[in-house]
Amino acid sequence: MSEVEVEAGVNVLTLDDYGTAIYFIEQGEAAVLTDGGEEARALGAGDTFGEIALLLTGQRTATVEARTPMRLISLSGQDFERIRARVPELERSLRRLGLERAGR
């Protein structure tokens, strides 16, 4: 895991990119944007994003843009593979969240 600082206005994820990490928001706000650039949802401290690509599809299903400066924790796919057997409830929770979001 690593800490990532992001400036306002930066795309943290971009639609259709290959997904290699899950992000946990420590501080700041972001917008989930549709392929038309419309805001579909707001994210803030305590929220997670990036799980759909890492666990389900391999590709990002939306663009996530920082609305304010952000501090994120990034969990790479390699790190996730190392801990998934020891913390199976994490994978179950993230997979459930991803399925709910993908179904929207």
TORVOMI-674318 format. One record per atom (N, C-alpha, C, O): atom name; residue number from 1; x, y, z; residue in three letters. Coordinates in steps of 0.2 Angstrom, whole numbers. Atoms other than C-alpha are relative to their C-alpha. Last residue first. Example, Ala and Ser with C-alpha at 12.3 -4.5 7.8 and 13.67 -1.06 7.14 Angstrom:
BEGIN
> site / pos / u / v / w / code
> N / 2 / -4 / -6 / -1 / SER $
> CA / 2 / 68 / -5 / 36 / SER $
> C / 2 / -4 / 5 / 3 / SER $
> O / 2 / -1 / 11 / 4 / SER $
> N / 1 / 4 / -6 / 0 / ALA $
> CA / 1 / 62 / -22 / 39 / ALA $
> C / 1 / 4 / 6 / 0 / ALA $
> O / 1 / 9 / 5 / 3 / ALA $
This chain:
BEGIN
> site / pos / u / v / w / code
> N / 104 / 3 / -6 / 1 / ARG $
> CA / 104 / -131 / 5 / -58 / ARG $
> C / 104 / -1 / 2 / -7 / ARG $
> O / 104 / -4 / 8 / -8 / ARG $
> N / 103 / 7 / 0 / 2 / GLY $
> CA / 103 / -127 / -13 / -59 / GLY $
> C / 103 / -4 / 6 / 0 / GLY $
> O / 103 / -9 / 6 / -3 / GLY $
> N / 102 / 0 / 2 / 7 / ALA $
> CA / 102 / -108 / -10 / -59 / ALA $
> C / 102 / -7 / -1 / -2 / ALA $
> O / 102 / -9 / 0 / -8 / ALA $
> N / 101 / -1 / -5 / 5 / ARG $
> CA / 101 / -110 / -1 / -43 / ARG $
> C / 101 / 0 / -1 / -7 / ARG $
> O / 101 / -3 / 3 / -11 / ARG $
> N / 100 / 5 / -5 / -1 / GLU $
> CA / 100 / -118 / -15 / -34 / GLU $
> C / 100 / 1 / 6 / -4 / GLU $
> O / 100 / -4 / 8 / -8 / GLU $
> N / 99 / 6 / 3 / 3 / LEU $
> CA / 99 / -106 / -28 / -41 / LEU $
> C / 99 / -6 / 5 / 1 / LEU $
> O / 99 / -10 / 6 / -4 / LEU $
> N / 98 / -1 / -1 / 7 / GLY $
> CA / 98 / -91 / -17 / -36 / GLY $
> C / 98 / -6 / -3 / -4 / GLY $
> O / 98 / -8 / 1 / -9 / GLY $
> N / 97 / 1 / -7 / 2 / LEU $
> CA / 97 / -98 / -15 / -18 / LEU $
> C / 97 / 1 / 1 / -8 / LEU $
> O / 97 / -3 / 4 / -11 / LEU $
> N / 96 / 7 / -2 / -1 / ARG $
> CA / 96 / -101 / -34 / -16 / ARG $
> C / 96 / -1 / 7 / -3 / ARG $
> O / 96 / -5 / 9 / -6 / ARG $
> N / 95 / 3 / 3 / 5 / ARG $
> CA / 95 / -83 / -37 / -23 / ARG $
> C / 95 / -8 / 1 / 0 / ARG $
> O / 95 / -10 / 3 / -5 / ARG $
> N / 94 / -1 / -4 / 6 / LEU $
> CA / 94 / -76 / -25 / -11 / LEU $
> C / 94 / -3 / -3 / -6 / LEU $
> O / 94 / -5 / 1 / -10 / LEU $
> N / 93 / 3 / -6 / -1 / SER $
> CA / 93 / -85 / -33 / 4 / SER $
> C / 93 / 2 / 4 / -7 / SER $
> O / 93 / -3 / 8 / -9 / SER $
> N / 92 / 8 / 1 / 0 / ARG $
> CA / 92 / -81 / -51 / -1 / ARG $
> C / 92 / -3 / 7 / 0 / ARG $
> O / 92 / -7 / 9 / -4 / ARG $
> N / 91 / 2 / 1 / 7 / GLU $
> CA / 91 / -62 / -46 / -5 / GLU $
> C / 91 / -8 / -1 / -1 / GLU $
> O / 91 / -11 / 2 / -5 / GLU $
> N / 90 / -2 / -6 / 4 / LEU $
> CA / 90 / -60 / -38 / 12 / LEU $
> C / 90 / -2 / -1 / -7 / LEU $
> O / 90 / -6 / 3 / -10 / LEU $
> N / 89 / 5 / -5 / -1 / GLU $
> CA / 89 / -69 / -52 / 21 / GLU $
> C / 89 / 1 / 6 / -4 / GLU $
> O / 89 / -4 / 9 / -6 / GLU $
> N / 88 / 5 / 1 / 5 / PRO $
> CA / 88 / -56 / -64 / 14 / PRO $
> C / 88 / -6 / 5 / 0 / PRO $
> O / 88 / -10 / 6 / -5 / PRO $
> N / 87 / 5 / -4 / -2 / VAL $
> CA / 87 / -42 / -56 / 25 / VAL $
> C / 87 / -6 / -1 / -6 / VAL $
> O / 87 / -7 / 4 / -10 / VAL $
> N / 86 / 0 / -2 / -7 / ARG $
> CA / 86 / -28 / -68 / 25 / ARG $
> C / 86 / -6 / 4 / 2 / ARG $
> O / 86 / -8 / 4 / 8 / ARG $
> N / 85 / 2 / 7 / -4 / ALA $
> CA / 85 / -32 / -76 / 8 / ALA $
> C / 85 / 0 / 1 / 7 / ALA $
> O / 85 / -4 / -2 / 11 / ALA $
> N / 84 / 7 / 2 / 1 / ARG $
> CA / 84 / -34 / -58 / 0 / ARG $
> C / 84 / -1 / -7 / 4 / ARG $
> O / 84 / -6 / -7 / 7 / ARG $
> N / 83 / 4 / 0 / -6 / ILE $
> CA / 83 / -18 / -51 / 8 / ILE $
> C / 83 / -6 / -3 / -1 / ILE $
> O / 83 / -10 / -5 / 4 / ILE $
> N / 82 / -4 / 2 / -6 / ARG $
> CA / 82 / -4 / -55 / -5 / ARG $
> C / 82 / -5 / 0 / 6 / ARG $
> O / 82 / -4 / -5 / 10 / ARG $
> N / 81 / 0 / 7 / 1 / GLU $
> CA / 81 / -17 / -53 / -20 / GLU $
> C / 81 / 4 / -3 / 6 / GLU $
> O / 81 / 3 / -9 / 8 / GLU $
> N / 80 / 7 / 3 / -1 / PHE $
> CA / 80 / -22 / -36 / -14 / PHE $
> C / 80 / 1 / -8 / 0 / PHE $
> O / 80 / -2 / -11 / 4 / PHE $
> N / 79 / 1 / 0 / -7 / ASP $
> CA / 79 / -3 / -31 / -13 / ASP $
> C / 79 / -7 / -3 / 2 / ASP $
> O / 79 / -7 / -7 / 7 / ASP $
> N / 78 / -5 / 4 / -3 / GLN $
> CA / 78 / -1 / -36 / -31 / GLN $
> C / 78 / -1 / -1 / 7 / GLN $
> O / 78 / -1 / -6 / 10 / GLN $
> N / 77 / 2 / 7 / 1 / GLY $
> CA / 77 / -17 / -28 / -37 / GLY $
> C / 77 / 5 / -5 / 3 / GLY $
> O / 77 / 2 / -10 / 6 / GLY $
> N / 76 / -1 / 3 / 7 / SER $
> CA / 76 / -11 / -12 / -29 / SER $
> C / 76 / -3 / -7 / -1 / SER $
> O / 76 / -4 / -10 / 4 / SER $
> N / 75 / -1 / 7 / -1 / LEU $
> CA / 75 / -19 / -4 / -14 / LEU $
> C / 75 / 1 / -3 / -7 / LEU $
> O / 75 / -4 / -4 / -10 / LEU $
> N / 74 / 0 / 4 / 6 / SER $
> CA / 74 / -18 / 15 / -15 / SER $
> C / 74 / 2 / -7 / 2 / SER $
> O / 74 / 7 / -9 / 5 / SER $
> N / 73 / -3 / 6 / -1 / ILE $
> CA / 73 / -22 / 25 / 0 / ILE $
> C / 73 / -1 / -4 / -6 / ILE $
> O / 73 / -7 / -6 / -7 / ILE $
> N / 72 / 2 / 6 / 1 / LEU $
> CA / 72 / -27 / 43 / -5 / LEU $
> C / 72 / 4 / -6 / 3 / LEU $
> O / 72 / 10 / -5 / 3 / LEU $
> N / 71 / -5 / 5 / -3 / ARG $
> CA / 71 / -24 / 60 / 1 / ARG $
> C / 71 / -4 / -6 / -1 / ARG $
> O / 71 / -9 / -8 / 2 / ARG $
> N / 70 / 1 / 6 / -3 / MET $
> CA / 70 / -34 / 73 / -10 / MET $
> C / 70 / 6 / -4 / 3 / MET $
> O / 70 / 11 / -3 / 0 / MET $
> N / 69 / -6 / 4 / -1 / PRO $
> CA / 69 / -34 / 91 / -15 / PRO $
> C / 69 / -2 / -6 / 4 / PRO $
> O / 69 / -6 / -6 / 8 / PRO $
> N / 68 / -4 / -4 / -4 / THR $
> CA / 68 / -52 / 96 / -20 / THR $
> C / 68 / 7 / -4 / 1 / THR $
> O / 68 / 8 / -10 / -2 / THR $
> N / 67 / 3 / -6 / 0 / ARG $
> CA / 67 / -63 / 90 / -34 / ARG $
> C / 67 / 4 / 5 / 5 / ARG $
> O / 67 / 3 / 11 / 4 / ARG $
> N / 66 / -1 / -4 / -6 / ALA $
> CA / 66 / -52 / 76 / -39 / ALA $
> C / 66 / -3 / 7 / 0 / ALA $
> O / 66 / -2 / 11 / -4 / ALA $
> N / 65 / -4 / -6 / 0 / GLU $
> CA / 65 / -59 / 67 / -54 / GLU $
> C / 65 / 0 / 3 / 7 / GLU $
> O / 65 / -5 / 4 / 10 / GLU $
> N / 64 / 0 / -3 / -7 / VAL $
> CA / 64 / -64 / 49 / -55 / VAL $
> C / 64 / 4 / 6 / 0 / VAL $
> O / 64 / 10 / 6 / -1 / VAL $
> N / 63 / -5 / -4 / -2 / THR $
> CA / 63 / -68 / 43 / -73 / THR $
> C / 63 / -1 / 3 / 7 / THR $
> O / 63 / -7 / 5 / 9 / THR $
> N / 62 / 1 / -7 / 0 / ALA $
> CA / 62 / -79 / 28 / -75 / ALA $
> C / 62 / 6 / 4 / 1 / ALA $
> O / 62 / 12 / 1 / 2 / ALA $
> N / 61 / 7 / -1 / 3 / THR $
> CA / 61 / -80 / 9 / -79 / THR $
> C / 61 / -2 / 8 / 1 / THR $
> O / 61 / -7 / 9 / -1 / THR $
> N / 60 / 4 / -5 / -4 / ARG $
> CA / 60 / -61 / 7 / -77 / ARG $
> C / 60 / -7 / 1 / -3 / ARG $
> O / 60 / -7 / 2 / -9 / ARG $
> N / 59 / 0 / -7 / 3 / GLN $
> CA / 59 / -55 / -9 / -86 / GLN $
> C / 59 / -4 / 4 / 5 / GLN $
> O / 59 / -9 / 2 / 8 / GLN $
> N / 58 / -7 / -2 / 2 / GLY $
> CA / 58 / -50 / -26 / -78 / GLY $
> C / 58 / 0 / 7 / -3 / GLY $
> O / 58 / 6 / 10 / -3 / GLY $
> N / 57 / 0 / -1 / 7 / THR $
> CA / 57 / -69 / -31 / -77 / THR $
> C / 57 / 7 / 1 / -3 / THR $
> O / 57 / 8 / 0 / -9 / THR $
> N / 56 / 5 / 2 / 5 / LEU $
> CA / 56 / -72 / -38 / -60 / LEU $
> C / 56 / 1 / 0 / -7 / LEU $
> O / 56 / 0 / -5 / -11 / LEU $
> N / 55 / 3 / 6 / -1 / LEU $
> CA / 55 / -60 / -37 / -46 / LEU $
> C / 55 / -4 / -3 / -5 / LEU $
> O / 55 / -5 / -9 / -5 / LEU $
> N / 54 / -5 / 5 / -3 / LEU $
> CA / 54 / -47 / -24 / -51 / LEU $
> C / 54 / -3 / -7 / 1 / LEU $
> O / 54 / 0 / -12 / 0 / LEU $
> N / 53 / -6 / 2 / 5 / ALA $
> CA / 53 / -58 / -14 / -63 / ALA $
> C / 53 / 4 / -6 / 3 / ALA $
> O / 53 / 6 / -11 / 0 / ALA $
> N / 52 / 4 / 3 / 5 / ILE $
> CA / 52 / -74 / -14 / -51 / ILE $
> C / 52 / 6 / -3 / -5 / ILE $
> O / 52 / 6 / -9 / -7 / ILE $
> N / 51 / 1 / 7 / -1 / GLU $
> CA / 51 / -63 / -10 / -36 / GLU $
> C / 51 / -3 / -4 / -6 / GLU $
> O / 51 / -2 / -10 / -7 / GLU $
> N / 50 / -5 / 4 / 4 / GLY $
> CA / 50 / -57 / 7 / -42 / GLY $
> C / 50 / -1 / -8 / 1 / GLY $
> O / 50 / 3 / -12 / -2 / GLY $
> N / 49 / 2 / 1 / 7 / PHE $
> CA / 49 / -66 / 17 / -28 / PHE $
> C / 49 / 6 / -4 / -4 / PHE $
> O / 49 / 11 / -4 / -1 / PHE $
> N / 48 / -5 / 4 / 4 / THR $
> CA / 48 / -67 / 18 / -10 / THR $
> C / 48 / -2 / 0 / -7 / THR $
> O / 48 / -8 / 1 / -9 / THR $
> N / 47 / 2 / 4 / 6 / ASP $
> CA / 47 / -75 / 30 / 2 / ASP $
> C / 47 / 5 / -3 / -4 / ASP $
> O / 47 / 11 / -2 / -3 / ASP $
> N / 46 / 3 / 6 / -2 / GLY $
> CA / 46 / -70 / 35 / 20 / GLY $
> C / 46 / -2 / -4 / -6 / GLY $
> O / 46 / -4 / -10 / -6 / GLY $
> N / 45 / -3 / 4 / -5 / ALA $
> CA / 45 / -67 / 53 / 16 / ALA $
> C / 45 / -3 / -6 / 2 / ALA $
> O / 45 / -9 / -6 / 3 / ALA $
> N / 44 / -3 / -4 / -5 / GLY $
> CA / 44 / -77 / 59 / 1 / GLY $
> C / 44 / 4 / -5 / 4 / GLY $
> O / 44 / 4 / -11 / 3 / GLY $
> N / 43 / -4 / 4 / -5 / LEU $
> CA / 43 / -85 / 53 / -15 / LEU $
> C / 43 / 4 / 5 / 4 / LEU $
> O / 43 / 6 / 10 / 3 / LEU $
> N / 42 / -6 / -3 / -3 / ALA $
> CA / 42 / -98 / 62 / -26 / ALA $
> C / 42 / 3 / -5 / 5 / ALA $
> O / 42 / -1 / -9 / 8 / ALA $
> N / 41 / 0 / 1 / -8 / ARG $
> CA / 41 / -109 / 53 / -38 / ARG $
> C / 41 / 6 / 3 / 2 / ARG $
> O / 41 / 11 / 5 / -1 / ARG $
> N / 40 / 4 / 5 / -2 / ALA $
> CA / 40 / -114 / 53 / -57 / ALA $
> C / 40 / -1 / -1 / 8 / ALA $
> O / 40 / -6 / -3 / 11 / ALA $
> N / 39 / -2 / 3 / -6 / GLU $
> CA / 39 / -106 / 69 / -62 / GLU $
> C / 39 / -6 / -5 / 2 / GLU $
> O / 39 / -11 / -3 / 3 / GLU $
> N / 38 / 5 / -3 / -6 / GLU $
> CA / 38 / -109 / 72 / -80 / GLU $
> C / 38 / 2 / -4 / 6 / GLU $
> O / 38 / 5 / -9 / 6 / GLU $
> N / 37 / -3 / -5 / -4 / GLY $
> CA / 37 / -93 / 70 / -92 / GLY $
> C / 37 / -5 / 2 / 6 / GLY $
> O / 37 / -3 / 7 / 9 / GLY $
> N / 36 / 1 / -6 / 2 / GLY $
> CA / 36 / -102 / 60 / -105 / GLY $
> C / 36 / 2 / 6 / 4 / GLY $
> O / 36 / 1 / 12 / 2 / GLY $
> N / 35 / -4 / -1 / 6 / ASP $
> CA / 35 / -93 / 44 / -101 / ASP $
> C / 35 / -2 / 7 / -4 / ASP $
> O / 35 / 2 / 9 / -8 / ASP $
> N / 34 / 2 / 5 / 6 / THR $
> CA / 34 / -100 / 46 / -84 / THR $
> C / 34 / 4 / 2 / -6 / THR $
> O / 34 / 8 / 6 / -6 / THR $
> N / 33 / 3 / -3 / 6 / LEU $
> CA / 33 / -90 / 56 / -70 / LEU $
> C / 33 / -2 / -6 / -5 / LEU $
> O / 33 / 1 / -11 / -6 / LEU $
> N / 32 / 0 / 6 / 5 / VAL $
> CA / 32 / -87 / 50 / -52 / VAL $
> C / 32 / -4 / 3 / -6 / VAL $
> O / 32 / -10 / 5 / -6 / VAL $
> N / 31 / 6 / 1 / 4 / ALA $
> CA / 31 / -83 / 66 / -43 / ALA $
> C / 31 / 1 / -6 / -4 / ALA $
> O / 31 / 6 / -7 / -8 / ALA $
> N / 30 / 0 / 1 / 7 / ALA $
> CA / 30 / -70 / 68 / -29 / ALA $
> C / 30 / -6 / -1 / -3 / ALA $
> O / 30 / -11 / -2 / 0 / ALA $
> N / 29 / 7 / 2 / 3 / GLU $
> CA / 29 / -68 / 75 / -12 / GLU $
> C / 29 / 2 / -1 / -7 / GLU $
> O / 29 / 6 / 2 / -10 / GLU $
> N / 28 / 1 / -3 / 7 / GLY $
> CA / 28 / -53 / 76 / 0 / GLY $
> C / 28 / -7 / -2 / -3 / GLY $
> O / 28 / -10 / -7 / 0 / GLY $
> N / 27 / 2 / -7 / -1 / GLN $
> CA / 27 / -45 / 66 / 14 / GLN $
> C / 27 / -2 / 3 / -7 / GLN $
> O / 27 / 2 / 1 / -12 / GLN $
> N / 26 / -1 / -2 / -7 / GLU $
> CA / 26 / -42 / 48 / 18 / GLU $
> C / 26 / -2 / 7 / 1 / GLU $
> O / 26 / -5 / 9 / 6 / GLU $
> N / 25 / -1 / -7 / -1 / ILE $
> CA / 25 / -50 / 41 / 2 / ILE $
> C / 25 / 1 / 2 / 7 / ILE $
> O / 25 / -3 / 0 / 11 / ILE $
> N / 24 / 4 / -2 / -6 / PHE $
> CA / 24 / -47 / 23 / -1 / PHE $
> C / 24 / 2 / 7 / 1 / PHE $
> O / 24 / 7 / 9 / 1 / PHE $
> N / 23 / -1 / -6 / -4 / TYR $
> CA / 23 / -41 / 18 / -19 / TYR $
> C / 23 / -5 / 1 / 6 / TYR $
> O / 23 / -11 / 0 / 5 / TYR $
> N / 22 / 6 / -2 / -4 / ILE $
> CA / 22 / -41 / 1 / -27 / ILE $
> C / 22 / 3 / 6 / 4 / ILE $
> O / 22 / 8 / 6 / 7 / ILE $
> N / 21 / 1 / -1 / -8 / ALA $
> CA / 21 / -27 / -3 / -39 / ALA $
> C / 21 / -7 / 2 / 2 / ALA $
> O / 21 / -11 / 4 / -2 / ALA $
> N / 20 / -6 / 3 / -3 / THR $
> CA / 20 / -21 / -9 / -57 / THR $
> C / 20 / -1 / 1 / 8 / THR $
> O / 20 / 4 / -2 / 11 / THR $
> N / 19 / 0 / -1 / -7 / GLY $
> CA / 19 / -36 / -5 / -68 / GLY $
> C / 19 / 5 / -4 / 4 / GLY $
> O / 19 / 5 / -10 / 4 / GLY $
> N / 18 / -1 / 6 / -4 / TYR $
> CA / 18 / -33 / -4 / -86 / TYR $
> C / 18 / 0 / 2 / 7 / TYR $
> O / 18 / 4 / 6 / 9 / TYR $
> N / 17 / -7 / 2 / -2 / ASP $
> CA / 17 / -40 / 12 / -93 / ASP $
> C / 17 / 0 / -6 / 3 / ASP $
> O / 17 / -5 / -9 / 6 / ASP $
> N / 16 / -3 / 5 / 5 / ASP $
> CA / 16 / -58 / 12 / -100 / ASP $
> C / 16 / 7 / -2 / 1 / ASP $
> O / 16 / 10 / -6 / -2 / ASP $
> N / 15 / 4 / 5 / 3 / LEU $
> CA / 15 / -64 / 28 / -91 / LEU $
> C / 15 / 4 / -5 / -5 / LEU $
> O / 15 / 7 / -2 / -9 / LEU $
> N / 14 / 3 / -2 / 6 / THR $
> CA / 14 / -50 / 37 / -82 / THR $
> C / 14 / -4 / -6 / -3 / THR $
> O / 14 / -1 / -11 / -4 / THR $
> N / 13 / 2 / 6 / 4 / LEU $
> CA / 13 / -45 / 36 / -64 / LEU $
> C / 13 / -3 / 3 / -7 / LEU $
> O / 13 / -6 / 8 / -7 / LEU $
> N / 12 / -3 / 6 / -4 / VAL $
> CA / 12 / -37 / 49 / -53 / VAL $
> C / 12 / 0 / -6 / -4 / VAL $
> O / 12 / 4 / -10 / -5 / VAL $
> N / 11 / 3 / 6 / 0 / ASN $
> CA / 11 / -41 / 63 / -65 / ASN $
> C / 11 / 4 / -6 / 3 / ASN $
> O / 11 / 9 / -7 / 1 / ASN $
> N / 10 / -4 / 5 / 3 / VAL $
> CA / 10 / -33 / 79 / -58 / VAL $
> C / 10 / -5 / -6 / -1 / VAL $
> O / 10 / -9 / -8 / 4 / VAL $
> N / 9 / 0 / 0 / 7 / GLY $
> CA / 9 / -44 / 94 / -55 / GLY $
> C / 9 / 3 / -5 / -4 / GLY $
> O / 9 / 3 / -6 / -10 / GLY $
> N / 8 / 7 / -2 / 2 / ALA $
> CA / 8 / -39 / 97 / -37 / ALA $
> C / 8 / 0 / 0 / -8 / ALA $
> O / 8 / 5 / 3 / -11 / ALA $
> N / 7 / 2 / -7 / 0 / GLU $
> CA / 7 / -21 / 90 / -33 / GLU $
> C / 7 / -7 / 0 / -3 / GLU $
> O / 7 / -10 / -4 / -7 / GLU $
> N / 6 / 3 / -2 / 7 / VAL $
> CA / 6 / -18 / 72 / -29 / VAL $
> C / 6 / -3 / 7 / 1 / VAL $
> O / 6 / -6 / 9 / 6 / VAL $
> N / 5 / 3 / -7 / 0 / GLU $
> CA / 5 / -7 / 65 / -15 / GLU $
> C / 5 / -2 / 2 / -7 / GLU $
> O / 5 / 1 / 1 / -11 / GLU $
> N / 4 / 0 / -4 / 6 / VAL $
> CA / 4 / -5 / 46 / -14 / VAL $
> C / 4 / -3 / 7 / 1 / VAL $
> O / 4 / -8 / 7 / 4 / VAL $
> N / 3 / 4 / -6 / -1 / GLU $
> CA / 3 / -1 / 35 / 1 / GLU $
> C / 3 / 1 / 4 / -7 / GLU $
> O / 3 / 7 / 5 / -9 / GLU $
> N / 2 / -3 / -7 / 0 / SER $
> CA / 2 / 5 / 18 / -3 / SER $
> C / 2 / -4 / 6 / 0 / SER $
> O / 2 / -10 / 5 / -1 / SER $
> N / 1 / 4 / -6 / 0 / MET $
> CA / 1 / 0 / 0 / 0 / MET $
> C / 1 / 4 / 6 / 0 / MET $
> O / 1 / 10 / 6 / 3 / MET $
